[in-house]
Amino acid sequence: MNTTEAYNSIKKILLALPEAERHTILGRLSTTMKTHNSSAELLEKCRQSKVADDRMVCPKCGSVTVVRNGRKGGRQRYLCKNCRKSFGDTHGTLFFHSRLSADTWDKLISLVVLNRSVREIARDLHIHKNTALFNIHRICTMLEQYANIDGEFTSIVEADEWYYPLSFSGMRDKEFFIYRLGRMPRHNRTRSEKIQYLEDAGVDTSILDSIDQDSDLPSASKQARFLNNLVSEEKHKRGISNDLIAVLTCVDRNKSNITLPSCLGRITTKHITDGLGDSFADDAVLVTDSHSAYRGYAKNNGIHLEQIPSGQHSKGPFNLARVNSYHSRLSDINHHHKVVASKYCAGYFALYQWQDRHRTETTKVKKEHILDMACSKIKLFQRKHYGRRLLPFDTKGIVTTPV
């Protein structure tokens, strides 16, 4: 059957259908063709990222002795004659081992740029919320590799800390909370439910029944005090404490910024040095509040420092208006994502930082930027390493193992 005969046959079938069914079929055909075109464009972008001098390059050994090696699932495969490894167009990109279609990825990135929540993304894309969350984390991990690579600061730089709640969302290990953190998970529970939680964690709670909380306990009753503290420890501590992550932020007048999770509680000179290193040019000026940690960092690195005295808003031409405005925008973006588990916070801070740098661009332009990065070679975590990981900041000895 040639093209003309096929067209006439399809036309005859469509005209024989009721008008409503005809429009439904045409709409589905249009969507299918659009998805097919999107997939073809995406695969071509991924393929071009592996081409140098019009020759395919092996992403594993860098050899150009690459030949075609059949097709799998409709996609072209390649074989490297040097290392004898095979690979596909999406190898080493954001879409490697992904079952989502190109059209779904396109919509997912648009929704991430618009700061939609995980549940909203899952609902709009008709996917499971765990699938949505996993791929959002992949996007954040990718952006983390592109963060803080603008070079050094060359103008007036304002620096300050932004505090973010410590979260162990998703952690179900009772012994971790009781014996490592020394507190209960912060969920609404009755006293009997808290006692049951302790018993499930292997704690002997029989002494609680004989404790009068209004009386002074003898010094020998350390276990009783410990149990009472576990039961009563629910609210976040006031002020700067180990319940907060100090996020080091820097903003200059060229719209460059840095957003780095540094440590729990109050920041020190060591944390600032580890985060900023030698990011300042010789003629740069660092503007901070009166925190002594910045004085130590500036002195050790020969940086001109201007500190705003406590209780004042400015010092001559210097102030912290830009970094305070940046903190306000970070809070607005974070409001949409709520509080994420702290083991993933570095990726989300990279997402916040990237969004702020491109805040004047349209959603379409920002989506294209992310797609271009996604089609290039990046390093992503494997699914088997998705759950447990080290916290990406100094926990000051509180948590030393993957969570």
N, C-alpha and C positions, 0 to 999 in steps of 0.2 A: 504494500500500500504506500503510494507516494504522499507527499505533503498535501496536495490538493484533495485527494480522496479522504485523507485523515481529517482534514478541516471540515469537509462537507459532512462526513459522518458524525463528528462531534457537534456540529451546528444543528444537524437534524435531531440529535438526541436532546440537546438543550431546548430547542423550540417546542419539542413535544412535552416538556415538563411545565408545571404551573409556574407562574411568574415568581412567586415567593421562593420556591425551591431553586429556580434558575439563578436568582440573585445570590442565594446562599452558596451555591457551588462556585459561581464566579468570584465571590469574595474569598472563599477558601483557596481557590487557584491563585488569586492575586497574592494572598499572604504566603503561600507555598513558594511562589516564584521570588518574592521579596526575600524570604529567608534563605533560599538557595543562592541568590546573588550576594547577600550579606556574608554567607559562609565562604563563598569563593573569594570575595575581597579580603576577608580576614586571613584565609590561608595564604593568599598571595603576599600579604604584608609580612606574615611570619616567614615565608620562604625567602623574601627579599632580604630579611635580616641575616640570613645565612649565606648570602651571595657576595663574593668579593671578586672584582675584575671579571664579572660575567661567569664566574665559576662557583659551584656549590662548595661550601667549606664544612668539614666535619665539625660539629659542635663539641666533640669529645677530645679529639687530638689536634684539630686545626689543619688537617691534611686536605688538599684539594683533589685528591684522587678518589672522587666520589662518583658512583654510578647509580642509575635508577634500579630499584629492587622490587618491582611489582607494586600492587596496591592492596590496601587493607581498609575495609569499611568505606571504600570509595576515595580514600586518600592515598597520595603518592608516598612510597617508602624509598629510602636511599640506603646504600651500603658503602661504607668506607673501606677501600682496599688496603689501607695502611693498618688500622686497628681492628678491622673486620667487625665493627659495630654497625648496627642498622639504626636508623632514626627517621622520624617523620617531620613534616613541616612545622608542627607546633612544639617540637622538642626544645626544652629550655625556656619556653615562654610561659606566660600566665595561664594559657589555655591547655597546657600539657596535662594529659590524663583527665581532662574535664569532659563531662557528659552533657554540659549545657550547650545549647545551640548558639551560633553567632548572634542571632537576634536577641536571645535571652541575655547574653553577655552585654550586648549593647544597651539594653534596658536596665540591667543591673548596675552598670557603671553610671548611667544617668541618674538613677535613684540614689546611689551613694553620694554623688556630687550634690544632690539636692538635700542631703542629710536626712533621708528617710530612715525610720527605725527598722530593725531586723524583721519584726512581724509585719510591718507594712510592705516591705520588699517581698517577703515570702507570699503574702496575700496577692499582691499585684502581679507577680510572676508565676503564681500557681506552683510553687516549689515548697519543700519542707523548710521550716525555719532553721534547722541545723545546716542544711545545704546553703542557705542564704548567709548564715553566720560564718561558715567555713570559707566561702569565697570572698566575703568582705575582709576577713583576716588575710587572705592571700593578696588582695589589693593593697591593704595597709602594709604588709611585709614588703611588697614591691616598692611602694612609695618611700619606705624607710631606707631603702638602698640609694634613693636619689636625694634624700634629705641632707642638708648641711654640706653640700658640695659646691657652694657658690664661691669658694675661696675665702680670702680674709676680709675683715671689715676695714674700710678705708676712711670712714667719716666719724661723726659723733654717734656713739653706740650707747643705748640705754639698756641696762640689765637689771633684772629683779627676779624673785622667785614667785611662782604660781603654785598654790597648793591644791592637790588633788586627792580625794579620799582613797585610802588603801582598801582594796576589795579582793576577797577570795570567792567571788561568785562561781558557783559550780563545784566548789570543794565539798566533798562528802566525808572526808576522813575525820572522825570525831576525835581521835587521839591527837591529830595535828592541832586542833583548836585548844584542847584541854592542856596538853603537855608542852606544846611548842609556843603557842600564843598566850596561854594562861587565861583564856576567857571563853565565854560561850559564843556561838555564832549569833549575830545580831538579827534575830528573827523574833516575832512576837510569840512568846510561849508563856503558859501559866507556870507557877512554881512546880506543880507536880510533873508537868511536861519537861521542865529543866532537869529535875531530879532523874526522870526516866532517861534523859539524854546522857547524863553522867553515868548512870548504871550501864547503859549500852556501850559506853566507852571504857568500861571495866573499872570504874571508880567506886569505892566502898562508901555509900552515902548513909549508912546506918547512924552515924554520929550526928547527922543533921537534925534528927528528931529530938535530941536532948539538948539542943543549943537554944539558949535564950538570947536573942540578938540585942536586947536592950541592956544586958549585963556585961560587965568586963570579963573577958575570958582570960584564964591563966595562960602564961607564956608557953606552957607545955601543949596547949591545944592548937598547935600550928596547922594541923590537918583541918580542924574545924574552921579556922580563919580562911584557909585556902579554899575550902568548899563553899563557904559563904561568899567569898569574893567571886568565885566562878558563877554562882547563881545570880549575884546582883550586878555583875559586870555586863551592862547592856548598852548604855549610852556612849557615844563618842566622847573622847576627852576634849576638854576645852583648850583653846589656844593651839600653838604649834606643838605637836606630839608625834609619836611613832605611828599614829593612826592616819597620818597625812604624808603624801609623797611630795617632796620639794622638786618642782619642775623648773629648771634653769631656763630662762627666756632672755633673749637679746634681740633688739630691734634697732636698725640704723636708719638714716634718712634716705638710703637708696632702696628701701623696701626689702632688704635682706633680713632674715630672722632665723633664730635657732630656738628649738623647743626640745629640751632634753630632760628626761627623768633622771634625777641625780641621786637622791637618798631619801630615807625616812627621817622625818623630823627636821631639825635645823641644819642648814647647809654649812659646810666648812670650806676653808681655802683649798683643801685637797680635792673636794668634789668639783669646785669651780675650775681648778687646773685640769682635772681629768676631762671635764666637759668641753672647755673652750680651747685648751692647749695654747697654740700660738696663732690664734685666729685674727689677731689684730696687726694692722700695718703700723709702721713707725710713727706716722702722723695721726693715728686714730686717737680719739678721746673716749674714755669709758666713763659713763655717768651712772651712778648707783645711789641707793639710800645710804644710811650711816652704818650698815652692817660691816663689822671688822673683817669678815672673811674676804671681802673684795679688796681691802687695803693690802692684805697679804698677797693676794694674787697679782695685783698691779705692781707691787714692789718687786716680787720675784721675777716678773716678766718685763719690767721696764716700760710699763704702760702709763700714759698720763691719765690720772684719775681725778674726777670731780664728784664729790659726794654731797648729796642734799642733806643738810642738817635735820635731825629729828624734829618734827613739828612744823617744818616749813615745806612749801610746795615747789620752791625753785631756789637756785643760787645763781644770780646774775642771768645770763642767757641760757642756763642749763636747767632742765626739768626732766620729769619722768612721764610726761603726758603720752608719748608714743607707746611706751611699754605698757602703761596702764590701759590705754585704749586696746592694745593687742590682747591683754588679759580679758577685757570685756568681750571681745569677739570670740576668744577661745571658750569662754563660759557659755556664750550663745550657741556655738557649735556643739559643745559637750552636752548641752541641755537636750538635744535631739537624740543623742546616743545613750543617755543616762550614764551610770557608772559601770564601766566594763571591768572585767577581771584584770588585776594589776599585771599579770604575766603577759597580757597583750597590749598594755598601755603605750609602749614605745611606738608600735605601729599606728595606733590611733593618733598619737601626738604628731607623727609624720603626716598623717592625713589632714589634721587640723592645720599644720604648718603649710602644707601644699595648697590647701584651700584658701588660706589667707593670702598667700603670695599671688594667687590667681583670682582673687575676689572680684576684680573689675571685669573679668571675661565672662562671656555667656556660657550657659550650660553646655551648649553644643561644642564650643571651642575647648572647654575643659575636658569634655568626654573624649574628644579627638586626641588631646594631649595624653590622656591615660591609655587610650588604645595604642598609640604609637609606642609608649613605654612597654605596654603589655606584650607587644609583638617582638620586642627585642630580647636579647638573652639576659635573663635575670636568675637569681638564686632564690628558690622557694623551699619552704619546709615541706617534708613529706607528711602524708596523712598519719602515718604511724607515730610521728613526733609532734602531732598537733596538740595533744592534750597536755602532757606534762613538760614544763620548761622552767628554767631558772628565771627569777624576777630580774628585769633589766635595769636594776639600780642597786645601790648599796643599802642593804637591809640592816646594817650595823649588827650583824650576828644573830638577828631574830629568826630569819629564815635562810637556811644555807643549802637546801635541797630543792629539786624541781617540784613544782606544785601543780 
